[in-house]
Amino acid sequence: MATPGPSLVANAAFEDQTHLSWHDPGYPYTLNRGSVMHYFEQSPFFDRACINTLARQQGRDPAVPGALEATSPAGGVEYVLELEQ
């Protein structure tokens, strides 16, 4: 039997998760523009190897405009709040 190629293995790691949801009923803060990214960081959907984590490790708050740009290596996953309702 043949071993799956790298593209097949990579695609298997990204299964469809659009049917999943997550919430933390014990989150102690009101969700707003300043807290929503911190809340999202607690979820299983957050990639711990992202640029947001790197920014926090460097003492920057990823929710502050410009913090990710100052941290950003070439490429990588970063999470930003695009729209607040």
N, C-alpha and C positions, 0 to 999 in steps of 0.2 A: 504494500500500500504506500502511495506517495505521501510525503510530508507536505502540509499546506504551505504555500508560498507566503512571503511577508505581507502582501496586500490582503490576503484572506485572513491572516492572523490579526492584522491591524483592524480590519472591518469587524471582526468578531468582538473586539473590545468595545465597540461603540454600538451596543444594542439599542433598539428603539426604547426610549424611556418616556415618551410623551404621555403615556397613560399613568405615570407615577406622580404622586404629590407628596409633600412633606410639610409639616408645621410643628412648631415647638410651643405647646400650650404653657410651658413654664417660663417663656422668655419674659424677663422682668421689665422691659422697656416698651414704650409706645413705638410702633413702627412709623417712621417718618423719613424724610430725605437724609437725615444724619445717621439713622440707625439701621436702615434697611440692608446696607451692604454687610454690616456686622452680623445681622440676622442670617443673611444668605451664607456667610462663611461657616455657619454652624451646620448647614445642610449637607447631605451626602452628594449633592450635585456640584459642590464647590471643589475645584481642582486645587489641591494644596500646593502644587508645584507652579502655580500661576504667578504672574507679576504682582498681583495684589499682596500675596504673601511675602514676596521679596521686599516690597515697599514697607510693610509692617516691620520686617526684620531690620530694616535700615532706619526705623524710627519715623517713618512717614505714614500719614493717614491716607489710605487709598481713596477715601471719599472726598478729599480736598482737591480741587481742580489743580492740575499740574503735577501732582505727586507721582502719578504713574509715568508721565513723560520723563520726569527726572530719574526714574528708576529703571525704565524700560531697556532691557538688552534688545538686541536685534531679534524680533519675533517673540512669540510666546502668547499664552492665553492671558487676557486681562478682562476683568469684569467692571462695567461702568453702569451707572443709572442713567438711562437715556430719557425717560419720561416719568414725571411725577404727576399723579392725579389726585 
